């Protein structure tokens, strides 16, 4: 029988509510991997956050693929190669930013290693508590985004 692949979401699926990986789960993954199977870690998080979490929990010791931005980017962690990378055009970023700004909604995008934010506001601080990536404020968002991002995110904290 050929290789099998097991897809996991990170938060509150593979990881507990306190962002931990149980020893029992780690041992089960070790057995899965020892049979030549593949582990695919999925998340809406940016790739840098997914990879950091994989490394933190030693999942990079296995035959692991990282899937970020809700599937827009898939990376083979052993080769470092992107298998899929779908992006949002810079012109679409500008349209989305205009609509969200008109609706008083925070918007941000991503570079390879940080969050590109429209403001240093409550929404970006709320978001970074989970994602744990640094952010940069672009004074005239989305101007300053250097290349098309894989994801834009609009956030509004309920009052």
C-alpha positions, 0 to 999 in steps of 0.5 A, spaced: 500 500 500 502 507 498 503 513 502 498 516 506 497 523 508 493 526 514 491 533 514 491 537 521 488 544 523 493 547 528 489 550 533 484 546 537 485 540 533 492 538 533 494 543 538 490 543 545 486 550 547 492 552 550 496 551 544 500 545 546 501 538 543 500 532 547 505 527 548 500 522 546 499 525 540 506 526 538 507 519 539 501 517 534 504 522 529 511 518 530 508 512 529 504 514 522 511 517 520 515 511 521 510 507 516 512 512 511 506 517 511 506 524 510 503 529 515 500 536 513 499 541 517 493 546 515 492 553 518 489 560 516 495 563 519 501 565 515 506 561 513 512 563 518 507 562 524 505 555 521 513 553 520 514 556 527 509 552 530 511 546 527 518 547 529 516 549 536 513 542 537 518 538 533 514 536 527 519 538 522 522 531 524 517 528 520 515 528 513 511 534 514 508 539 509 505 546 511 499 549 509 498 556 510 493 562 509 487 557 508 490 553 503 493 559 499 500 556 500 503 549 501 510 548 502 514 541 503 518 543 509 524 538 507 526 541 500 523 548 502 519 548 496 513 551 495 508 547 491 502 552 491 502 559 492 496 563 490 496 571 491 492 577 491 494 582 486 496 589 489 490 592 485 485 587 489 489 589 495 487 596 494 480 595 492 479 591 499 483 596 503 478 602 500 472 598 502 474 596 509 477 603 510 470 605 508 467 600 513 471 602 519 474 595 519 482 594 520 485 590 514 492 587 514 496 583 509 503 579 510 510 579 508 514 573 508 516 574 516 511 579 518 504 582 518 503 588 514 498 592 518 494 599 516 494 601 523 497 600 530 490 598 533 487 594 538 485 589 532 492 588 530 494 587 537 489 582 538 491 578 532 498 578 534 497 574 540 495 568 537 499 568 530 506 571 534 509 575 528 511 582 528 507 587 525 509 593 521 505 599 520 504 601 513 502 609 513 498 609 507 496 601 506 496 598 502 502 602 499 508 599 501 506 592 500 512 589 496 509 583 492 502 580 492 500 577 499 497 570 499 492 573 504 488 579 506 485 579 513 479 584 515 478 584 523 473 588 527 473 587 534 465 587 536 463 592 541 
